[in-house]
Amino acid sequence: MAFLTANNGPQAGRRYELDRPESVLGRHPECDVVIDVGAVSRYHCKVIGDGSRFAVEDLNSRNGTFVNEQVIEGRKLLEHGNLVRVCDVVFTFHEREQPPSSSSDDSSFRAVMVDDESSDSGGSTIMSKLDVRSSINGPLLAASAEAKLSALIEITRSLSNTLSLDKVLPDVLDSLFRIFVQADRGFVGIVDANGVLVPRWTKLRREDKDDTIRVSRTIAKTVMETKEAILSADAASDVRFEMSQSIADFRIRSMMCAPLVDNDQNAFGILQIDTLDQRQRFREDDLELLVSTAAQASFAINNARLHEDSLKQRSIERDLQLAREVQKAFLPQQAPDLPDYTFYSYYQAANHIGGDYYDYVPLPNGNIAVIVADVVGHGVAAAMLMAKVSAESRFCLASEADPAVAITKLNRRLCELKLNRFVTFILAVINPATHEVTIVNAGHMAPMLRHVDGTVDDPGQKQAGIPLGIVDDFEYNKISITLQPQELLTLYTDGLDEAADVKGEQYSIDRMREGVKAGDGTPEGTGKTLIADIRAHITGCPQDDDMCLVVLRRD
């Protein structure tokens, strides 16, 4: 039965049986061969076969399908050993099935890290450490010095011309196999984001009955901890690993392993090759050459990792910028055109996007609803919930004439999401005919009402309910006030009053109240003066919470 093996990518080393008339490759989870890479199309290409002949066909993918680096159009007949490339992920097509594994029914060709277990039975005696030079028996199949030098130069040249890990790693192994012709197996292990060493790329000299390359944690741990390359002429009898049953089980006769270290001399991976033939063991000069190769590989791999991190960061920055633009679209583009009223608003997220928001919602009866809300936390998760709250708020206000009933309904709908997040929410509905303002408070700071004489009070503070999203059957209350000419109403989020200076002292609600009281009485003047004073207060400190402010006045 024909099959594909993944040469690189997220499933490097895995084997995929082509046992169906059509096998689809793509990013979608329903594909036969799932390639979890962003550039890959959902349904990228398919391999068609009747058991004896196989062809690959592109499925109108964005980035095309390649066979032996030639882009295909229509169907391309596959031959044994052809390389099928889907974006940066390369597969080898095998016309013949590998010999079945005697130790496992798993058909995946891969490398796995195996935990070593100590032997307490005493049934087998581990041989003492052997001198490497004296343990070499029989002739060696070694590349000439000229071939080794040529290969090392080739490694240096090839590694200096690429910034892709999936290009660097196979180049390293291919070059090592040209240098060390006795090598049967090789792999590169890289520490992942969780600090776990995982094989990233493997290579076999020939197809083996054992389709799984098992990697000893004993060897890997020793090399990573000591940052020293090791050579064992007979790993199974090396006293350094005498408690490791896995090494003996692996049939490794001679192996070399070198650490990959970054510029700070921190080990971030290993490079290992081994041979199963006891007549073709490695020597000390081989280890020196491996160390030189590992040094070059470390430099190239580290650069590739930094480059990939940079690309990921750029992608994240682009996504966040787009998210910021989308979030801006949820915020009012201009103040309401309401006779006898003036509005001022300010919004600044702590990060690219935030969880605070404000809105002006025209209601069917001609009233205007002013909303200021704060989703717990900030960043992407808070911003996503903010978008949901924005849409739900408009729906509830449009479908319920009573503001308190509308917010009760909004709370119930948010509780149904079961997100374990809450939202503080303040609503002020302005009736432009009577100048009555109806306030519903869900766990938010009370608005500040500045009277003509300069006094400031907090309407609705005693009637405030709990934040939205906590108790689904909570009923919210409302209060009503009448705005007199020149009276000012200020709504804000806690990013303003809790803004802290270098000493950790918060700006405070009292200082907010004094700022409103001492302001010039206009929404814009009051708002800008408050923001400027808060910015001065936190000079030298990063903004650690979103800031949102709405000031309105009856003229």
C-alpha positions as CSV (number, residue, x, y, z in Angstrom):
1,M,0.0,0.0,0.0
2,A,1.3,3.4,-0.9
3,F,1.7,6.1,1.8
4,L,3.0,9.6,2.5
5,T,5.6,10.5,5.1
6,A,5.8,14.1,6.5
7,N,9.3,15.3,6.2
8,N,8.7,18.5,8.3
9,G,6.0,20.6,9.8
10,P,3.7,19.9,12.9
11,Q,3.5,16.2,12.2
12,A,7.1,15.6,11.0
13,G,7.9,11.9,10.6
14,R,4.3,10.8,10.6
15,R,3.1,8.2,8.0
16,Y,-0.2,8.5,6.2
17,E,-1.7,5.5,4.4
18,L,-3.2,6.2,1.0
19,D,-5.8,3.4,1.4
20,R,-8.8,5.4,0.0
21,P,-9.7,6.3,-3.6
22,E,-9.1,10.0,-2.6
23,S,-7.1,11.3,0.4
24,V,-7.5,15.0,1.0
25,L,-4.7,17.2,2.4
26,G,-5.6,20.5,4.1
27,R,-6.1,22.6,7.2
28,H,-9.7,21.5,7.8
29,P,-10.1,18.9,10.7
30,E,-12.1,16.6,8.4
31,C,-9.2,16.2,5.9
32,D,-7.5,12.8,5.7
33,V,-4.1,14.5,6.2
34,V,-4.6,17.6,8.5
35,I,-1.9,20.2,8.1
36,D,-2.3,22.8,10.8
37,V,-0.5,25.6,9.1
38,G,-2.1,29.0,8.5
39,A,-1.0,29.3,4.8
40,V,-2.5,25.9,3.9
41,S,-6.0,26.0,2.4
42,R,-8.8,24.3,4.2
43,Y,-9.0,21.7,1.4
44,H,-5.6,22.1,-0.3
45,C,-5.1,19.1,-2.6
46,K,-5.9,15.4,-2.8
47,V,-4.1,12.2,-3.7
48,I,-6.1,9.9,-6.1
49,G,-5.3,6.3,-6.5
50,D,-6.6,2.9,-7.6
51,G,-4.0,0.8,-5.6
52,S,-1.4,0.7,-8.4
53,R,-1.3,4.3,-9.8
54,F,-1.5,7.5,-7.8
55,A,-1.8,11.1,-8.7
56,V,-2.0,14.4,-6.8
57,E,-4.5,17.2,-7.7
58,D,-4.6,20.7,-6.4
59,L,-8.0,21.8,-5.1
60,N,-7.8,25.5,-6.2
61,S,-5.6,26.3,-3.2
62,R,-4.4,29.7,-2.4
63,N,-0.7,28.9,-2.6
64,G,-0.6,25.9,-5.0
65,T,0.7,22.4,-4.7
66,F,4.2,21.4,-5.8
67,V,5.7,18.1,-6.9
68,N,9.5,18.1,-6.9
69,E,9.3,21.9,-6.6
70,Q,7.2,22.2,-9.8
71,V,3.8,23.7,-9.4
72,I,1.1,21.4,-10.7
73,E,-1.9,22.2,-12.9
74,G,-4.6,19.6,-12.9
75,R,-3.5,16.1,-12.0
76,K,0.2,15.0,-11.6
77,L,1.1,11.3,-11.7
78,L,3.2,10.4,-8.7
79,E,6.3,8.2,-8.7
80,H,8.1,6.6,-5.8
81,G,10.2,9.1,-4.0
82,N,8.4,12.2,-5.3
83,L,8.3,15.2,-3.0
84,V,4.9,16.8,-2.6
85,R,5.0,20.3,-1.1
86,V,2.0,22.0,0.5
87,C,3.2,25.5,1.3
88,D,6.3,24.8,3.5
89,V,5.3,21.3,4.5
90,V,6.9,18.5,2.4
91,F,5.8,14.9,2.1
92,T,7.6,12.0,0.4
93,F,5.4,9.7,-1.7
94,H,6.2,6.0,-1.2
95,E,4.9,3.5,-3.7
96,R,5.7,0.5,-1.6
97,E,4.7,-0.2,2.0
98,Q,7.3,-0.4,4.7
99,P,7.9,-3.8,6.3
100,P,5.4,-4.2,9.2
101,S,6.6,-3.3,12.7
102,S,7.1,-6.2,15.0
103,S,6.7,-4.1,18.2
104,S,3.7,-1.9,17.5
105,D,0.6,-1.7,15.4
106,D,0.9,2.1,15.1
107,S,1.5,3.0,11.5
108,S,2.8,6.5,12.3
109,F,6.5,7.0,11.4
110,R,7.8,9.3,14.1
111,A,10.3,10.0,16.9
112,V,9.2,9.9,20.5
113,M,10.9,10.7,23.8
114,V,10.9,7.7,26.1
115,D,11.3,7.9,29.8
116,D,14.0,5.6,31.2
117,E,13.2,3.2,34.0
118,S,15.8,1.9,36.5
119,S,16.3,-1.8,36.7
120,D,16.1,-3.3,40.1
121,S,16.1,-6.9,39.2
122,G,19.8,-7.3,38.9
123,G,19.1,-9.8,36.1
124,S,21.4,-8.1,33.7
125,T,24.8,-6.6,34.3
126,I,25.7,-3.4,32.6
127,M,29.2,-3.5,31.2
128,S,31.8,-1.0,32.5
129,K,32.6,2.0,30.6
130,L,34.8,1.3,27.6
131,D,37.6,3.4,26.3
132,V,36.3,4.9,23.1
133,R,39.5,4.5,21.1
134,S,40.2,1.0,22.3
135,S,36.7,-0.3,21.7
136,I,36.7,0.3,17.9
137,N,36.8,-3.1,16.3
138,G,36.8,-3.8,12.6
139,P,36.9,-1.5,9.6
140,L,35.2,1.9,9.6
141,L,33.1,3.2,6.8
142,A,34.2,6.8,7.2
143,A,34.1,9.7,4.8
144,S,37.4,11.1,3.8
145,A,38.8,14.2,5.5
146,E,38.2,16.1,2.2
147,A,34.6,15.0,2.1
148,K,34.1,16.0,5.7
149,L,35.6,19.5,5.2
150,S,33.5,19.9,2.1
151,A,30.4,18.9,3.9
152,L,31.2,21.3,6.8
153,I,31.7,24.2,4.4
154,E,28.4,23.2,2.7
155,I,26.6,23.3,6.1
156,T,28.0,26.7,6.9
157,R,27.0,28.0,3.5
158,S,23.5,26.5,3.4
159,L,22.7,27.5,7.0
160,S,23.7,31.1,6.4
161,N,21.2,31.4,3.6
162,T,18.0,30.5,5.3
163,L,15.8,31.7,8.2
164,S,13.3,28.9,8.2
165,L,13.6,26.2,10.8
166,D,11.9,23.7,8.5
167,K,14.7,24.4,6.0
168,V,17.6,24.5,8.5
169,L,16.9,21.3,10.3
170,P,16.8,18.9,7.4
171,D,19.8,20.6,5.9
172,V,21.7,19.8,9.1
173,L,20.7,16.2,9.1
174,D,21.3,15.7,5.3
175,S,24.8,17.1,5.7
176,L,25.6,15.0,8.8
177,F,24.6,11.9,6.8
178,R,27.0,12.9,4.0
179,I,29.8,13.4,6.5
180,F,29.2,10.3,8.7
181,V,28.3,7.5,6.2
182,Q,28.1,5.0,9.1
183,A,25.1,7.0,10.7
184,D,21.9,5.1,10.6
185,R,19.6,7.5,12.4
186,G,19.6,11.1,13.4
187,F,17.3,13.7,14.9
188,V,17.2,17.3,16.1
189,G,15.3,17.9,19.3
190,I,14.2,21.4,20.3
191,V,12.8,22.7,23.6
192,D,9.2,23.8,23.1
193,A,7.3,26.7,24.7
194,N,6.6,24.5,27.7
195,G,10.3,23.7,28.3
196,V,9.9,20.1,27.0
197,L,12.4,18.7,24.6
198,V,10.6,17.3,21.5
199,P,12.1,15.8,18.3
200,R,11.5,18.4,15.5
201,W,13.2,16.5,12.6
202,T,14.3,12.9,12.1
203,K,16.2,11.1,9.4
204,L,16.8,7.4,8.7
205,R,19.5,6.0,6.4
206,R,17.1,3.4,5.2
207,E,13.6,2.3,5.9
208,D,13.6,0.2,9.1
209,K,11.4,-2.5,10.4
210,D,11.0,-0.3,13.5
211,D,9.2,2.8,12.1
212,T,9.5,4.7,15.4
213,I,12.7,6.4,16.4
214,R,12.8,6.3,20.2
215,V,14.9,8.9,21.8
216,S,16.4,8.3,25.2
217,R,15.7,10.9,27.8
218,T,18.8,9.8,29.7
219,I,21.2,10.9,26.9
220,A,19.2,14.0,26.2
221,K,19.1,15.1,29.8
222,T,22.8,14.5,30.3
223,V,23.8,16.6,27.3
224,M,21.3,19.4,28.1
225,E,22.4,19.7,31.7
226,T,26.1,19.5,31.2
227,K,26.2,21.3,27.9
228,E,28.8,18.8,26.8
229,A,28.8,16.8,23.7
230,I,29.2,13.0,24.3
231,L,30.4,10.1,22.3
232,S,29.8,6.5,23.2
233,A,31.4,3.8,21.2
234,D,28.9,1.3,22.7
235,A,26.1,3.2,24.3
236,A,24.5,0.0,25.6
237,S,27.5,-0.6,27.9
238,D,28.4,3.0,28.8
239,V,28.6,3.4,32.6
240,R,27.2,6.9,32.3
241,F,23.9,5.4,31.3
242,E,24.0,2.2,33.2
243,M,20.5,2.7,34.8
244,S,18.9,3.3,31.4
245,Q,17.1,0.2,30.1
246,S,15.9,2.2,27.1
247,I,19.4,2.6,25.6
248,A,19.9,-1.1,25.6
249,D,16.4,-1.6,24.1
250,F,17.2,0.8,21.3
251,R,20.0,-1.4,19.9
252,I,22.2,1.7,19.7
253,R,25.8,0.6,19.2
254,S,27.5,3.9,18.9
255,M,26.1,7.4,19.2
256,M,27.1,11.0,19.3
257,C,25.0,13.8,20.9
258,A,25.8,17.5,21.1
259,P,23.8,20.3,22.7
260,L,22.4,23.3,20.8
261,V,23.1,26.4,22.7
262,D,22.0,30.0,22.2
263,N,24.1,33.2,22.5
264,D,23.6,33.1,26.3
265,Q,25.0,29.6,26.5
266,N,21.6,28.2,27.4
267,A,20.8,24.8,25.9
268,F,17.7,24.8,23.7
269,G,18.0,21.5,22.0
270,I,20.2,18.5,21.0
271,L,21.6,17.1,17.8
272,Q,22.1,13.3,17.8
273,I,23.2,10.6,15.4
274,D,23.8,6.9,16.0
275,T,24.6,3.7,14.3
276,L,23.3,0.2,14.9
277,D,26.4,-1.6,13.4
278,Q,29.1,-2.3,16.0
279,R,31.7,-2.4,13.3
280,Q,31.1,1.2,12.3
281,R,31.4,3.1,15.6
282,F,32.2,6.8,15.9
283,R,35.6,8.1,16.9
284,E,36.7,11.2,18.9
285,D,37.5,13.2,15.8
286,D,34.0,12.5,14.6
287,L,32.7,14.1,17.9
288,E,34.9,17.2,17.2
289,L,33.3,17.5,13.8
290,L,29.8,17.1,15.3
291,V,30.5,19.8,17.8
292,S,31.6,22.2,15.0
293,T,28.5,21.3,13.1
294,A,26.3,21.8,16.2
295,A,27.9,25.2,16.8
296,Q,27.0,26.3,13.2
297,A,23.5,24.7,13.6
298,S,22.9,26.4,16.9
299,F,23.6,29.8,15.4
300,A,21.4,29.2,12.4
301,I,18.6,27.6,14.4
302,N,18.6,30.3,17.0
303,N,18.5,32.9,14.2
304,A,15.6,31.0,12.6
305,R,13.8,30.9,15.8
306,L,14.2,34.6,16.4
307,H,13.1,35.2,12.8
308,E,10.0,33.1,13.3
309,D,9.2,34.7,16.6
310,S,9.5,38.1,14.9
311,L,7.2,37.0,12.1
312,K,4.7,35.7,14.6
313,Q,4.9,39.0,16.5
314,R,4.4,41.0,13.4
315,S,1.4,38.8,12.6
316,I,0.0,39.3,16.1
317,E,0.6,43.1,15.7
318,R,-1.3,43.1,12.4
319,D,-4.2,41.1,13.9
320,L,-4.3,43.4,16.9
321,Q,-4.3,46.5,14.7
322,L,-7.2,45.1,12.7
323,A,-9.0,44.2,16.0
324,R,-8.4,47.7,17.2
325,E,-10.0,49.1,14.0
326,V,-12.9,46.7,14.4
327,Q,-13.4,47.7,18.0
328,K,-13.3,51.4,17.0
329,A,-16.2,50.6,14.7
330,F,-18.3,49.6,17.7
331,L,-17.7,53.0,19.3
332,P,-19.7,56.0,18.3
333,Q,-18.2,57.9,15.4
334,Q,-19.8,61.1,16.5
335,A,-21.8,62.6,19.3
336,P,-25.6,62.6,19.1
337,D,-27.2,65.5,17.4
338,L,-29.5,66.3,20.3
339,P,-30.9,69.9,20.6
340,D,-29.9,71.6,23.8
341,Y,-27.3,69.0,24.7
342,T,-23.5,68.8,24.3
343,F,-21.4,65.7,24.6
344,Y,-17.7,64.9,25.1
345,S,-16.1,61.4,25.1
346,Y,-12.7,59.9,25.6
347,Y,-11.6,56.3,25.1
348,Q,-8.1,54.8,25.5
349,A,-7.4,51.0,25.8
350,A,-4.6,49.9,28.0
351,N,-3.4,47.5,25.3
352,H,-4.2,47.5,21.6
353,I,-7.8,46.7,22.4
354,G,-9.8,46.8,25.6
355,G,-12.9,45.9,27.5
356,D,-14.3,49.3,28.3
357,Y,-16.9,50.8,25.9
358,Y,-19.4,53.6,25.6
359,D,-22.3,54.1,23.2
360,Y,-25.1,56.5,22.2
361,V,-28.2,54.5,21.3
362,P,-31.2,56.2,19.7
363,L,-34.4,54.7,21.0
364,P,-37.7,54.2,19.1
365,N,-39.5,56.8,21.3
366,G,-37.0,59.5,20.5
367,N,-34.9,59.2,23.6
368,I,-31.1,58.8,23.7
369,A,-29.5,56.1,25.8
370,V,-25.9,56.8,27.0
371,I,-24.0,53.7,28.0
372,V,-20.6,53.3,29.7
373,A,-19.5,49.8,30.6
374,D,-16.4,47.9,31.8
375,V,-15.8,44.2,31.1
376,V,-13.7,42.7,33.8
377,G,-10.1,42.5,32.6
378,H,-8.7,43.9,29.4
379,G,-7.2,42.7,26.2
380,V,-8.6,40.4,23.5
381,A,-11.0,38.4,25.7
382,A,-12.5,41.5,27.3
383,A,-12.8,43.2,23.9
384,M,-14.6,40.2,22.4
385,L,-17.1,40.2,25.3
386,M,-17.4,44.0,24.9
387,A,-18.5,43.5,21.3
388,K,-21.2,41.0,22.5
389,V,-22.4,43.4,25.2
390,S,-22.6,46.2,22.7
391,A,-24.8,44.2,20.4
392,E,-27.0,42.8,23.1
393,S,-27.4,46.2,24.7
394,R,-28.9,47.7,21.6
395,F,-31.2,44.8,21.1
396,C,-32.5,44.9,24.7
397,L,-33.0,48.7,24.7
398,A,-34.9,48.5,21.3
399,S,-37.1,45.7,22.5
400,E,-38.0,46.9,26.0
401,A,-39.4,50.4,26.6
402,D,-38.5,50.4,30.4
403,P,-34.8,50.9,30.9
404,A,-34.7,48.8,34.1
405,V,-36.5,45.9,32.3
406,A,-34.1,46.2,29.4
407,I,-31.0,45.9,31.6
408,T,-32.6,43.0,33.5
409,K,-33.1,41.3,30.2
410,L,-29.5,42.1,29.1
411,N,-28.2,40.5,32.4
412,R,-30.1,37.3,31.8
413,R,-28.8,37.0,28.2
414,L,-25.2,37.5,29.4
415,C,-25.6,34.9,32.1
416,E,-26.8,32.4,29.5
417,L,-23.3,32.6,27.9
418,K,-21.8,31.1,31.1
419,L,-18.5,32.9,30.5
420,N,-17.7,33.4,34.3
421,R,-17.0,37.1,33.5
422,F,-18.9,40.1,34.7
423,V,-19.6,43.5,33.4
424,T,-20.2,46.8,35.3
425,F,-22.7,48.9,33.4
426,I,-24.2,52.3,33.7
427,L,-27.1,53.5,31.6
428,A,-28.5,57.0,31.4
429,V,-31.6,57.5,29.1
430,I,-32.2,61.2,28.2
431,N,-35.7,62.4,27.3
432,P,-35.0,65.5,25.3
433,A,-38.6,66.7,25.7
434,T,-38.7,66.7,29.5
435,H,-34.9,66.6,30.2
436,E,-35.6,63.7,32.5
437,V,-32.6,61.3,32.8
438,T,-33.4,57.7,33.8
439,I,-30.4,55.9,35.4
440,V,-29.9,52.2,35.8
441,N,-26.7,51.1,37.5
442,A,-25.3,47.5,37.3
443,G,-22.3,47.5,39.7
444,H,-20.7,50.6,38.2
445,M,-19.5,53.8,39.7
446,A,-22.4,56.3,40.1
447,P,-22.3,59.2,37.6
448,M,-21.3,62.6,38.9
449,L,-23.9,65.3,38.6
450,R,-22.4,68.9,38.7
451,H,-25.0,71.5,39.6
452,V,-24.9,75.1,38.5
453,D,-23.5,76.2,41.9
454,G,-20.6,73.8,41.5
455,T,-21.7,71.2,43.9
456,V,-21.4,67.6,42.9
457,D,-23.5,64.6,43.9
458,D,-23.8,60.9,42.9
459,P,-27.3,60.1,41.7
460,G,-28.4,56.5,42.0
461,Q,-25.5,55.2,44.1
462,K,-27.8,53.6,46.7
463,Q,-30.0,52.0,44.0
464,A,-27.1,50.4,42.2
465,G,-27.5,46.7,41.4
466,I,-24.8,44.0,41.0
467,P,-22.6,43.7,37.8
468,L,-24.1,42.0,34.8
469,G,-23.4,38.3,34.2
470,I,-23.5,37.1,37.8
471,V,-27.1,36.3,38.9
472,D,-29.5,35.6,36.0
473,D,-32.7,36.4,37.8
474,F,-31.6,39.7,39.4
475,E,-34.0,42.6,38.8
476,Y,-32.5,46.1,38.4
477,N,-34.0,49.3,39.6
478,K,-34.0,52.8,38.0
479,I,-34.0,56.3,39.3
480,S,-34.9,59.5,37.5
481,I,-33.4,63.0,37.7
482,T,-34.2,66.2,35.8
483,L,-31.2,68.0,34.3
484,Q,-31.4,71.7,34.8
485,P,-29.8,74.1,32.3
486,Q,-25.9,74.1,32.5
487,E,-25.9,70.9,34.7
488,L,-23.2,68.4,33.8
489,L,-23.4,64.6,34.0
490,T,-20.1,62.6,34.0
491,L,-19.9,58.8,33.4
492,Y,-16.6,57.0,33.6
493,T,-14.8,53.6,34.2
494,D,-12.5,52.7,37.0
495,G,-9.4,53.1,34.8
496,L,-9.6,56.8,35.6
497,D,-10.0,56.9,39.4
498,E,-7.8,53.8,39.9
499,A,-4.9,55.1,37.8
500,A,-1.8,54.8,40.0
501,D,1.4,56.8,40.1
502,V,4.9,55.5,40.7
503,K,4.2,55.2,44.5
504,G,1.1,53.1,43.8
505,E,-1.3,55.8,44.9
506,Q,-4.5,55.9,43.0
507,Y,-6.0,59.0,41.4
508,S,-9.3,58.4,43.5
509,I,-12.9,59.2,43.1
510,D,-12.6,62.2,45.4
511,R,-10.0,63.7,43.1
512,M,-12.3,63.0,40.1
513,R,-15.1,64.8,42.0
514,E,-12.9,67.8,42.7
515,G,-11.9,67.9,39.0
516,V,-15.5,67.9,37.9
517,K,-16.3,70.6,40.5
518,A,-13.4,72.8,39.5
519,G,-13.9,72.4,35.8
520,D,-15.1,75.2,33.4
521,G,-18.6,73.6,33.2
522,T,-18.3,72.5,29.6
523,P,-18.2,68.8,28.6
524,E,-15.0,69.2,26.5
525,G,-13.2,71.5,29.0
526,T,-14.1,69.3,32.0
527,G,-13.2,66.1,30.2
528,K,-9.9,67.3,28.8
529,T,-8.8,68.8,32.1
530,L,-9.6,65.5,33.9
531,I,-7.7,63.4,31.4
532,A,-4.7,65.8,31.5
533,D,-4.6,65.7,35.3
534,I,-4.8,61.9,35.3
535,R,-2.0,61.6,32.7
536,A,0.2,63.9,34.8
537,H,-0.6,61.7,37.9
538,I,0.7,58.5,36.2
539,T,3.7,60.1,34.6
540,G,6.4,57.4,34.3
541,C,4.0,54.6,34.7
542,P,2.3,52.5,32.1
543,Q,-1.5,52.7,31.7
544,D,-2.6,49.4,33.3
545,D,-6.3,49.6,32.7
546,D,-8.7,50.9,30.0
547,M,-10.0,54.4,30.3
548,C,-13.4,55.6,29.2
549,L,-15.1,58.9,29.9
550,V,-18.4,60.5,28.8
551,V,-19.4,64.0,29.8
552,L,-22.8,65.5,28.8
553,R,-24.5,68.8,29.6
554,R,-27.9,70.3,29.2
555,D,-27.1,73.7,27.6
